[in-house]
Amino acid sequence: MASSTSASEPIHHVALTLAEQLPILQVVVPFIMAPLIVVLGIRQLAWPLAFLASLSCLVISWLLLQKVIDGSEISYQLGGWAPPLGIEYRIDTTNAFVLFLISGISSLVLFWARLGLKSEVPERSHTLFYALFLMCLTGLLGVVVTGDAFNVFVFLEISSLSTYVLIAQGGHRDKRAFTASYNYLIMGTIGATFFVIGIGFLYMATGTLNMADLAEKIADQRDNRTIKAAFAFIVVGMGLKAAIYPLHLWLPNAYSFAPSTVVAFLSGTATKMAIYVLLRFMFTVFQPEFLEQIDILEAIILPFAILAMFASSISAFAQKDLKRMLAHSSVAQLGYMMLGIGLFSHTGLSAAIIHLFNHGITKAALFLGVGSYVFMVGGASYEKLRGLGKTMPWTSAAMVIAGLSLIGIPGTAGFVSKWILVQAAFEQGWWIFAFLIVLSSVIAVAYVWQMIETLYLAAPAEGSVVKEVPLLMLLPVWMLALLTLYFGLVTDVTLGAADVAARGLMSGSIGMF
């Protein structure tokens, strides 16, 4: 009996140690695996190692979410240096929710890429591609998990630099990908510059970079012009990164010409990460009282959110390429998230957070479906997609389900977040916003119907012989499509997490990060 007890103790000790290291492992695993793929240089190992790293991140994010789903927090100090002097990683319900979204979409996209990538990127470039994909994942996860303002910038640049090259990989099929990547580089650099200037102003005014410490020191000097300038630079910088209207001009081309693997990943994660950073700084670094004082939400964010919902939806309807249509649609959906933020209420923030999650899985499903079409017919123009509903029935059915979620049809994930957004508008007494949400969704019906009409009602191109994509490519598309139904019907986890996160944000809780 004694030996049995002593044998179990080391096992328990190791398990506990690993559990304590989960916040750093979330970032370190893909960060180490990326250069390992390059160093090994074995093309056949690139995908398995990348997928294993992403899957590990998914498991870690799920374990972290289970630890903080009740509203508790995890603080991880790097190097044994206590904050604010040392760098701190903090996990709470909000960022654990985002971590799970990013790593989940990454894993499903990589599963699809095993076969799907071959049609858009030459095999000789696959080793580099998967290494860059993991570096991008590292940056996205690092931004979300860190509690240090300058580290947000560092991880943001790791993600951005990888993304520029990933988008340029589409140049093997269409040379316009190089121009799209260059434009994104310019706009991304401007956004990063604005952001880091804002961080510099904060440091000048407070003498600290730890975000919890920043929140405490800013509270005592909200009238400081340096603080106000910092806020303006940070919002504009992250607005460029998030492609918030009218700072979105880089996004349509980037999404149109990048490889489908890249687009599916970025559409479901990158802009959502940027929205999260905005939430983190606006509500927990600067605090709700500061937002009330400067009146930015009602004067600037709300009008541009409404403009995004309509202008980008109309632009989406005018497109003749499915990829480009979905790109403009993404800007419109970001408008819904910003509207939830602009309503400045617990319900509004809940709607923004849950729409961040729901739109992530919806758009990832749609872009993987488009990638499947590109794999079979070589493009995503409506002309090439005519009649594919009959020759590619399984892919097209998944596209319809995800399209219904994009519209916000009851029973889908998209309906849940839009319904809560409507409730938030009514709570504030702004019934006109509720009406505008419904009206903009009607425009979404028009461009989604355009897709369905092309797939099912248009006559196939003469002489075209197309078959369904392989099962290994269908599985992640259908998994994401079914998740839009699942989270539309089973809302306990998403609504619960969004509710806890929104309460923390509205209270200005420094535990948010």
Backbone torsions as a table, in degrees:
resi	resn	phi	psi	omega
1	MET	NA	-41.0	179.7
2	ALA	-63.3	-43.1	179.7
3	SER	-65.3	-34.9	177.8
4	SER	-64.2	-41.2	179.5
5	THR	-65.7	-45.1	-179.0
6	SER	-66.3	-31.2	179.0
7	ALA	-71.1	-30.1	-177.9
8	SER	-80.2	-25.7	-176.4
9	GLU	-62.2	-47.3	177.7
10	PRO	-59.8	-38.2	179.4
11	ILE	-61.9	-43.7	178.4
12	HIS	-64.0	-38.9	-179.5
13	HIS	-64.7	-42.7	179.0
14	VAL	-63.8	-45.3	179.6
15	ALA	-59.5	-42.2	179.8
16	LEU	-64.6	-41.1	179.4
17	THR	-62.5	-44.6	178.0
18	LEU	-62.2	-40.5	179.4
19	ALA	-62.4	-37.5	179.9
20	GLU	-70.1	-24.5	-176.8
21	GLN	-92.8	3.1	-175.4
22	LEU	-56.8	-42.4	-179.6
23	PRO	-58.8	-42.4	-179.4
24	ILE	-76.7	-33.8	178.1
25	LEU	-63.7	-30.3	177.9
26	GLN	-55.3	-33.7	-177.9
27	VAL	-98.7	-38.4	-173.2
28	VAL	-68.7	-38.0	-175.8
29	VAL	-57.1	-55.7	178.3
30	PRO	-69.0	-29.5	-179.6
31	PHE	-65.0	-38.3	178.2
32	ILE	-77.4	-38.7	-175.8
33	MET	-68.1	-31.7	-178.0
34	ALA	-60.0	-56.2	177.7
35	PRO	-67.1	-26.9	177.8
36	LEU	-62.7	-39.7	177.1
37	ILE	-60.1	-41.9	-179.7
38	VAL	-70.0	-44.3	-178.3
39	VAL	-62.4	-44.1	178.4
40	LEU	-64.5	-40.8	176.2
41	GLY	64.1	19.5	179.9
42	ILE	-98.6	109.3	-173.9
43	ARG	-56.8	-38.2	-177.1
44	GLN	-67.2	-22.5	-179.6
45	LEU	-92.6	-12.9	-173.5
46	ALA	-60.1	-52.3	-178.4
47	TRP	-66.3	-48.5	-180.0
48	PRO	-56.2	-41.2	-179.9
49	LEU	-67.8	-41.1	178.8
50	ALA	-64.4	-44.5	-179.9
51	PHE	-65.3	-41.0	178.2
52	LEU	-61.8	-42.0	178.9
53	ALA	-63.5	-45.4	-180.0
54	SER	-64.8	-41.5	178.9
55	LEU	-64.2	-37.9	176.3
56	SER	-62.2	-41.4	177.3
57	CYS	-62.6	-37.0	178.2
58	LEU	-64.1	-44.8	178.9
59	VAL	-63.2	-44.0	179.9
60	ILE	-62.3	-44.4	-179.5
61	SER	-63.9	-36.7	177.5
62	TRP	-65.4	-42.8	178.4
63	LEU	-63.5	-40.1	177.7
64	LEU	-65.5	-41.0	179.6
65	LEU	-62.3	-40.3	178.6
66	GLN	-63.5	-31.6	-179.5
67	LYS	-72.7	-29.3	-172.2
68	VAL	-117.7	4.9	-176.1
69	ILE	-61.1	-22.8	-179.4
70	ASP	-85.8	3.5	-179.9
71	GLY	101.1	-0.8	178.2
72	SER	-77.2	175.1	-176.0
73	GLU	-134.7	154.6	175.2
74	ILE	-121.3	128.5	176.1
75	SER	-113.4	124.9	179.9
76	TYR	-120.6	120.2	-178.2
77	GLN	-99.5	122.3	-179.1
78	LEU	-79.9	132.9	175.6
79	GLY	70.4	10.2	-179.9
80	GLY	77.1	5.6	178.8
81	TRP	-91.0	118.7	-178.5
82	ALA	-71.5	140.9	175.3
83	PRO	-67.9	151.9	10.8
84	PRO	-87.1	-3.8	180.0
85	LEU	-69.4	-40.7	-179.9
86	GLY	-96.1	170.7	178.4
87	ILE	-84.8	135.1	-176.9
88	GLU	-122.0	136.0	166.8
89	TYR	-101.8	132.0	179.1
90	ARG	-125.5	137.5	179.4
91	ILE	-120.8	128.2	170.6
92	ASP	-137.6	-172.3	-175.2
93	THR	-60.0	-40.6	-175.6
94	THR	-64.2	-55.7	-175.5
95	ASN	-76.8	-24.4	173.0
96	ALA	-64.8	-36.8	175.9
97	PHE	-61.0	-45.4	179.9
98	VAL	-69.8	-39.3	176.7
99	LEU	-58.7	-42.4	178.9
100	PHE	-64.3	-40.3	178.0
101	LEU	-63.0	-49.5	-176.4
102	ILE	-62.9	-49.2	-177.2
103	SER	-70.1	-33.0	177.5
104	GLY	-66.0	-48.5	178.6
105	ILE	-64.4	-40.6	177.9
106	SER	-56.8	-44.4	-177.9
107	SER	-66.2	-43.9	-179.6
108	LEU	-68.4	-39.2	178.3
109	VAL	-64.9	-42.0	178.3
110	LEU	-65.8	-36.1	176.0
111	PHE	-60.3	-43.2	177.7
112	TRP	-65.5	-36.4	-175.5
113	ALA	-66.7	-18.7	-178.7
114	ARG	-52.4	-40.3	177.1
115	LEU	-108.5	-39.0	-172.8
116	GLY	-64.4	-30.4	-176.7
117	LEU	-67.2	-26.2	-173.8
118	LYS	-62.3	-27.9	-177.8
119	SER	-80.6	-13.5	-174.2
120	GLU	-121.0	-22.6	-179.3
121	VAL	-129.6	126.5	179.2
122	PRO	-57.9	146.6	-177.0
123	GLU	-60.2	-29.5	-179.4
124	ARG	-64.3	-19.4	-179.0
125	SER	-99.2	-0.7	-174.0
126	HIS	-64.8	-38.1	-179.9
127	THR	-60.0	-48.9	177.5
128	LEU	-63.0	-40.9	-177.9
129	PHE	-58.8	-49.9	-176.9
130	TYR	-68.4	-33.5	175.9
131	ALA	-64.4	-44.3	178.3
132	LEU	-66.6	-36.7	177.3
133	PHE	-59.2	-44.5	179.5
134	LEU	-68.7	-34.2	176.1
135	MET	-66.3	-39.3	175.3
136	CYS	-61.9	-43.6	177.7
137	LEU	-61.6	-42.1	177.8
138	THR	-57.4	-46.4	-179.8
139	GLY	-62.4	-44.6	-179.6
140	LEU	-62.9	-45.2	179.8
141	LEU	-67.0	-39.7	179.9
142	GLY	-63.6	-41.9	177.4
143	VAL	-57.1	-43.2	-175.4
144	VAL	-71.7	-35.8	-170.2
145	VAL	-90.0	-24.2	-173.5
146	THR	-74.8	148.9	175.4
147	GLY	-109.9	16.9	-179.3
148	ASP	-114.5	127.1	-173.9
149	ALA	-62.6	-42.7	-179.6
150	PHE	-69.9	-33.4	176.3
151	ASN	-64.0	-29.9	173.4
152	VAL	-58.0	-45.6	178.7
153	PHE	-62.9	-43.4	-179.0
154	VAL	-60.8	-50.5	-179.7
155	PHE	-66.7	-33.5	177.2
156	LEU	-61.4	-41.6	179.4
157	GLU	-71.9	-35.7	175.0
158	ILE	-58.3	-46.0	178.3
159	SER	-65.0	-45.1	-175.4
160	SER	-66.7	-45.8	-179.1
161	LEU	-61.2	-39.3	176.3
162	SER	-65.4	-40.6	-177.9
163	THR	-63.3	-40.3	179.8
164	TYR	-56.4	-45.2	-178.7
165	VAL	-71.0	-38.4	179.2
166	LEU	-62.0	-42.4	177.5
167	ILE	-63.4	-41.4	-179.9
168	ALA	-63.6	-20.4	177.4
169	GLN	-61.4	-22.3	176.3
170	GLY	-68.5	-10.8	179.4
171	GLY	-65.9	-15.2	176.0
172	HIS	-65.8	-28.5	178.9
173	ARG	-100.9	-39.7	-175.0
174	ASP	-141.2	116.8	-176.6
175	LYS	-61.2	-19.1	179.2
176	ARG	-65.7	-16.4	176.3
177	ALA	-62.2	-33.3	178.4
178	PHE	-65.1	-42.4	177.9
179	THR	-65.7	-42.1	178.9
180	ALA	-61.5	-41.6	178.5
181	SER	-64.7	-40.7	179.6
182	TYR	-64.8	-43.6	178.5
183	ASN	-62.2	-42.2	177.4
184	TYR	-63.8	-38.4	177.0
185	LEU	-58.7	-47.2	-179.3
186	ILE	-63.4	-50.9	-178.4
187	MET	-66.3	-39.4	178.2
188	GLY	-65.2	-37.8	178.1
189	THR	-65.8	-41.9	176.8
190	ILE	-61.0	-45.7	178.9
191	GLY	-60.8	-44.6	179.3
192	ALA	-64.6	-38.0	178.6
193	THR	-63.3	-46.8	176.8
194	PHE	-58.1	-44.8	-177.1
195	PHE	-63.0	-47.1	-176.3
196	VAL	-70.7	-29.6	172.8
197	ILE	-63.1	-42.9	176.8
198	GLY	-59.7	-42.9	176.8
199	ILE	-62.3	-40.0	178.1
200	GLY	-61.6	-42.3	176.9
201	PHE	-61.7	-41.2	178.4
202	LEU	-62.2	-42.9	179.4
203	TYR	-65.7	-38.3	179.0
204	MET	-63.0	-36.0	-176.9
205	ALA	-84.6	-26.9	-172.3
206	THR	-119.6	-25.6	-178.3
207	GLY	77.2	18.0	-179.8
208	THR	-143.8	157.5	176.5
209	LEU	-119.7	-10.1	176.0
210	ASN	-69.2	127.6	-170.5
211	MET	-69.7	-32.4	174.7
212	ALA	-65.9	-41.4	177.3
213	ASP	-67.2	-39.1	176.7
214	LEU	-58.0	-45.0	-178.5
215	ALA	-59.2	-41.9	-179.6
216	GLU	-66.5	-41.5	-175.9
217	LYS	-78.0	-32.1	177.5
218	ILE	-67.1	-33.8	-178.4
219	ALA	-57.8	-25.9	-177.9
220	ASP	-91.1	-4.7	-176.3
221	GLN	-144.9	49.1	-177.0
222	ARG	-67.7	-20.1	179.1
223	ASP	-87.2	-2.0	-179.2
224	ASN	-65.9	126.0	-179.1
225	ARG	-64.4	-31.6	178.0
226	THR	-64.3	-40.9	177.5
227	ILE	-63.2	-43.8	179.6
228	LYS	-64.9	-39.4	176.9
229	ALA	-64.4	-40.8	178.0
230	ALA	-59.8	-43.9	179.1
231	PHE	-59.6	-45.9	-178.8
232	ALA	-62.3	-44.4	-179.7
233	PHE	-65.0	-41.5	-178.6
234	ILE	-66.5	-43.5	-179.3
235	VAL	-64.5	-45.1	179.1
236	VAL	-65.4	-43.6	180.0
237	GLY	-60.7	-47.1	179.1
238	MET	-73.8	-26.9	174.1
239	GLY	-61.1	-38.9	175.4
240	LEU	-66.0	-43.2	179.3
241	LYS	-65.5	-36.7	-178.5
242	ALA	-82.8	-9.3	-177.0
243	ALA	62.1	40.5	176.5
244	ILE	-74.8	133.9	180.0
245	TYR	-59.8	131.3	6.6
246	PRO	-98.4	25.3	-178.6
247	LEU	-97.6	30.3	-169.4
248	HIS	-106.6	4.0	-165.4
249	LEU	-61.6	-22.2	179.4
250	TRP	-75.3	-25.6	-168.3
251	LEU	-69.2	-47.2	-176.6
252	PRO	-55.9	-45.2	179.6
253	ASN	-69.3	-40.5	178.9
254	ALA	-60.0	-43.9	180.0
255	TYR	-73.3	-28.5	-175.9
256	SER	-76.0	-35.3	-171.0
257	PHE	-110.4	-9.6	177.0
258	ALA	-73.9	156.3	174.1
259	PRO	-56.2	147.3	-175.8
260	SER	-59.0	-35.5	177.1
261	THR	-58.3	-44.2	-179.3
262	VAL	-67.1	-45.1	-177.6
263	VAL	-63.7	-44.8	179.5
264	ALA	-60.0	-40.5	179.9
265	PHE	-69.1	-49.4	-176.9
266	LEU	-66.5	-41.2	-177.7
267	SER	-63.6	-31.7	-178.9
268	GLY	-89.3	-13.1	-171.7
269	THR	-130.8	-50.5	-167.9
270	ALA	-63.0	-51.5	179.4
271	THR	-66.7	-30.9	178.1
272	LYS	-68.1	-38.8	175.7
273	MET	-61.1	-42.4	-179.4
274	ALA	-64.9	-39.4	175.6
275	ILE	-62.0	-41.5	177.5
276	TYR	-59.2	-44.2	179.5
277	VAL	-62.2	-40.7	176.0
278	LEU	-58.4	-47.4	178.3
279	LEU	-59.3	-44.5	-176.9
280	ARG	-61.4	-45.5	-178.8
281	PHE	-75.9	-43.2	-175.6
282	MET	-64.1	-44.7	-171.1
283	PHE	-98.3	-23.9	-175.7
284	THR	-115.7	-21.4	172.4
285	VAL	-91.9	-54.8	179.9
286	PHE	-82.1	-25.3	175.1
287	GLN	79.6	148.9	-179.5
288	PRO	-57.4	-34.5	180.0
289	GLU	-62.0	-36.6	177.1
290	PHE	-65.9	-41.9	179.3
291	LEU	-62.9	-39.3	177.0
292	GLU	-64.2	-36.5	-176.3
293	GLN	-68.1	-41.1	-175.9
294	ILE	-92.4	-11.9	173.7
295	ASP	57.6	37.4	-178.4
296	ILE	-76.6	-31.6	-173.1
297	LEU	-65.1	-51.8	-177.4
298	GLU	-75.1	-33.5	-174.5
299	ALA	-81.8	-31.7	-173.8
300	ILE	-121.9	-52.8	-172.1
301	ILE	-66.7	-45.6	-179.4
302	LEU	-60.6	-49.4	179.9
303	PRO	-60.3	-43.0	-179.9
304	PHE	-70.5	-30.1	175.9
305	ALA	-63.8	-45.7	178.0
306	ILE	-63.6	-42.4	179.2
307	LEU	-61.6	-40.7	178.5
308	ALA	-62.9	-43.1	-178.5
309	MET	-58.7	-37.4	-175.7
310	PHE	-94.7	-48.9	-176.6
311	ALA	-62.1	-44.3	-178.2
312	SER	-73.3	-32.7	175.7
313	SER	-65.5	-41.5	177.2
314	ILE	-65.0	-41.1	176.4
315	SER	-61.7	-38.5	178.2
316	ALA	-62.3	-42.4	179.9
317	PHE	-64.2	-29.5	-176.4
318	ALA	-81.1	-8.9	-175.8
319	GLN	-78.2	153.0	177.1
320	LYS	-113.5	11.8	178.5
321	ASP	-130.4	129.9	-174.3
322	LEU	-64.1	-40.2	177.0
323	LYS	-59.0	-46.5	-177.9
324	ARG	-68.1	-36.2	176.5
325	MET	-60.8	-46.3	-179.2
326	LEU	-66.9	-30.7	177.2
327	ALA	-63.7	-48.6	177.7
328	HIS	-65.4	-34.7	176.4
329	SER	-61.6	-36.0	179.0
330	SER	-60.7	-40.4	178.4
331	VAL	-64.0	-40.1	177.8
332	ALA	-62.7	-42.6	-179.7
333	GLN	-67.1	-33.2	173.6
334	LEU	-62.7	-30.0	175.5
335	GLY	-61.1	-39.3	176.4
336	TYR	-61.4	-42.5	179.5
337	MET	-63.1	-44.7	179.4
338	MET	-66.4	-32.3	175.8
339	LEU	-63.0	-43.4	177.4
340	GLY	-60.0	-40.5	177.0
341	ILE	-66.0	-43.0	-177.4
342	GLY	-65.9	-25.4	177.8
343	LEU	-68.2	-20.2	170.7
344	PHE	55.8	53.1	178.6
345	SER	-146.3	164.8	178.2
346	HIS	-60.5	-44.1	-179.6
347	THR	-67.4	-39.8	179.3
348	GLY	-62.9	-44.2	178.2
349	LEU	-66.8	-37.1	175.5
350	SER	-58.6	-43.8	179.4
351	ALA	-62.7	-42.7	-179.9
352	ALA	-63.1	-43.5	-177.8
353	ILE	-68.4	-44.8	-178.9
354	ILE	-70.8	-31.7	176.2
355	HIS	-70.6	-32.6	174.6
356	LEU	-56.9	-44.7	-179.9
357	PHE	-71.9	-50.5	-175.8
358	ASN	-64.1	-42.0	178.8
359	HIS	-67.8	-31.6	177.8
360	GLY	-59.4	-49.7	-179.0
361	ILE	-72.3	-33.3	178.9
362	THR	-65.0	-49.2	-176.5
363	LYS	-70.9	-33.5	175.7
364	ALA	-62.6	-40.9	177.4
365	ALA	-62.1	-44.2	-178.1
366	LEU	-65.5	-44.1	-178.1
367	PHE	-71.8	-31.9	173.4
368	LEU	-67.8	-36.3	174.9
369	GLY	-63.0	-43.6	176.3
370	VAL	-61.8	-40.8	177.4
371	GLY	-60.4	-34.6	177.0
372	SER	-66.4	-38.9	175.3
373	TYR	-63.9	-44.2	179.3
374	VAL	-60.8	-38.2	179.3
375	PHE	-59.8	-37.2	-175.3
376	MET	-92.5	-37.5	-174.3
377	VAL	-115.5	-3.7	174.0
378	GLY	83.8	10.0	178.9
379	GLY	-176.3	174.4	-177.7
380	ALA	-124.3	15.2	175.8
381	SER	-68.1	149.8	-179.9
382	TYR	-58.8	-31.2	179.1
383	GLU	-61.6	-40.0	-179.5
384	LYS	-78.1	-19.6	-176.0
385	LEU	-91.6	-1.7	-176.5
386	ARG	-57.7	125.7	174.4
387	GLY	75.8	7.0	-177.5
388	LEU	-71.0	-14.3	175.0
389	GLY	-60.8	-26.0	179.7
390	LYS	-90.9	-36.2	-177.6
391	THR	-90.2	-22.9	175.2
392	MET	-126.1	65.9	-170.6
393	PRO	-65.1	-36.7	-176.5
394	TRP	-73.0	-43.5	176.2
395	THR	-62.3	-43.9	-177.8
396	SER	-66.5	-37.4	177.9
397	ALA	-63.7	-41.6	176.8
398	ALA	-63.7	-38.0	177.4
399	MET	-63.4	-39.2	178.9
400	VAL	-64.6	-44.5	179.8
401	ILE	-60.8	-47.7	179.0
402	ALA	-65.2	-35.4	176.6
403	GLY	-63.6	-38.6	177.0
404	LEU	-64.7	-36.4	176.1
405	SER	-66.8	-37.5	177.9
406	LEU	-61.9	-39.6	177.3
407	ILE	-67.4	-41.7	-175.6
408	GLY	103.4	37.7	178.4
409	ILE	-71.5	137.2	178.0
410	PRO	-52.4	139.3	-176.6
411	GLY	96.1	-5.4	178.1
412	THR	-114.1	163.6	-178.8
413	ALA	-62.7	-37.6	-179.8
414	GLY	-60.9	-32.6	178.9
415	PHE	-66.6	-40.5	-176.1
416	VAL	-58.2	-51.0	-176.8
417	SER	-69.1	-37.5	178.7
418	LYS	-69.4	-36.0	178.2
419	TRP	-64.2	-43.1	178.1
420	ILE	-65.4	-35.9	177.8
421	LEU	-64.5	-41.3	175.6
422	VAL	-61.9	-43.5	177.6
423	GLN	-59.8	-41.2	179.3
424	ALA	-62.3	-39.6	178.4
425	ALA	-64.2	-42.7	178.9
426	PHE	-66.0	-38.8	178.7
427	GLU	-59.3	-35.2	179.9
428	GLN	-83.2	-5.3	-177.8
429	GLY	79.1	12.8	-178.9
430	TRP	-99.9	71.2	-177.3
431	TRP	-63.6	-25.0	179.3
432	ILE	-63.2	-35.7	177.7
433	PHE	-67.3	-38.4	177.1
434	ALA	-61.1	-42.3	178.2
435	PHE	-63.0	-41.4	-178.9
436	LEU	-67.3	-34.2	176.5
437	ILE	-62.1	-46.0	179.1
438	VAL	-64.9	-43.4	-178.1
439	LEU	-63.3	-42.6	178.8
440	SER	-66.3	-30.9	176.5
441	SER	-67.2	-29.4	176.4
442	VAL	-64.5	-39.2	176.6
443	ILE	-64.5	-37.7	176.2
444	ALA	-61.3	-36.5	175.7
445	VAL	-58.2	-40.5	-177.1
446	ALA	-63.6	-46.9	-176.5
447	TYR	-79.4	-26.1	173.6
448	VAL	-71.2	-38.7	176.1
449	TRP	-62.9	-36.2	176.3
450	GLN	-56.3	-42.0	177.2
451	MET	-64.9	-47.7	-178.4
452	ILE	-63.2	-41.6	179.1
453	GLU	-60.6	-42.6	179.4
454	THR	-64.5	-41.4	-176.4
455	LEU	-71.9	-39.2	-169.4
456	TYR	-110.4	-29.4	-173.3
457	LEU	-105.2	-22.1	179.6
458	ALA	-78.9	145.9	178.9
459	ALA	-72.8	136.0	178.4
460	PRO	-59.3	151.5	177.1
461	ALA	-60.9	141.8	-175.8
462	GLU	-60.6	130.1	177.9
463	GLY	79.9	2.9	-179.2
464	SER	-78.6	131.2	175.8
465	VAL	-125.0	106.8	-175.0
466	VAL	-125.6	143.1	175.5
467	LYS	-124.2	173.7	-178.6
468	GLU	-70.6	151.5	177.8
469	VAL	-70.2	161.1	178.6
470	PRO	-58.3	155.6	-177.4
471	LEU	-57.5	-38.2	-178.4
472	LEU	-64.0	-23.4	175.1
473	MET	-87.9	-29.9	179.0
474	LEU	-69.9	-37.4	-172.8
475	LEU	-56.8	-51.9	-179.9
476	PRO	-65.9	-33.4	177.4
477	VAL	-62.9	-46.5	-179.6
478	TRP	-70.8	-33.9	177.5
479	MET	-62.5	-44.0	177.7
480	LEU	-66.8	-40.9	178.8
481	ALA	-62.2	-42.7	178.9
482	LEU	-68.3	-31.5	176.2
483	LEU	-64.6	-33.1	176.0
484	THR	-64.6	-32.0	175.1
485	LEU	-76.5	-42.9	-178.0
486	TYR	-60.2	-49.7	-178.6
487	PHE	-75.5	-8.3	171.4
488	GLY	-83.7	-24.4	-178.3
489	LEU	-105.4	-35.8	179.9
490	VAL	-112.4	103.3	-170.3
491	THR	-112.2	7.8	-174.7
492	ASP	-59.3	-48.5	-175.9
493	VAL	-68.7	-50.3	-175.9
494	THR	-66.8	-46.6	179.4
495	LEU	-66.6	-38.9	178.8
496	GLY	-63.3	-46.5	179.4
497	ALA	-65.0	-42.9	-179.9
498	ALA	-64.1	-38.0	179.3
499	ASP	-64.6	-47.1	178.9
500	VAL	-62.1	-43.8	-179.5
501	ALA	-63.1	-44.2	-179.0
502	ALA	-64.1	-38.6	178.1
503	ARG	-63.4	-41.6	177.3
504	GLY	-63.3	-40.9	179.7
505	LEU	-65.5	-47.2	-177.2
506	MET	-67.8	-24.9	176.6
507	SER	-86.7	-6.3	-178.0
508	GLY	70.3	26.9	-175.3
509	SER	-62.3	128.1	177.7
510	ILE	-74.0	-9.8	175.9
511	GLY	-75.4	-4.4	179.0
512	MET	-59.4	-34.7	179.3
513	PHE	-102.7	NA	NA
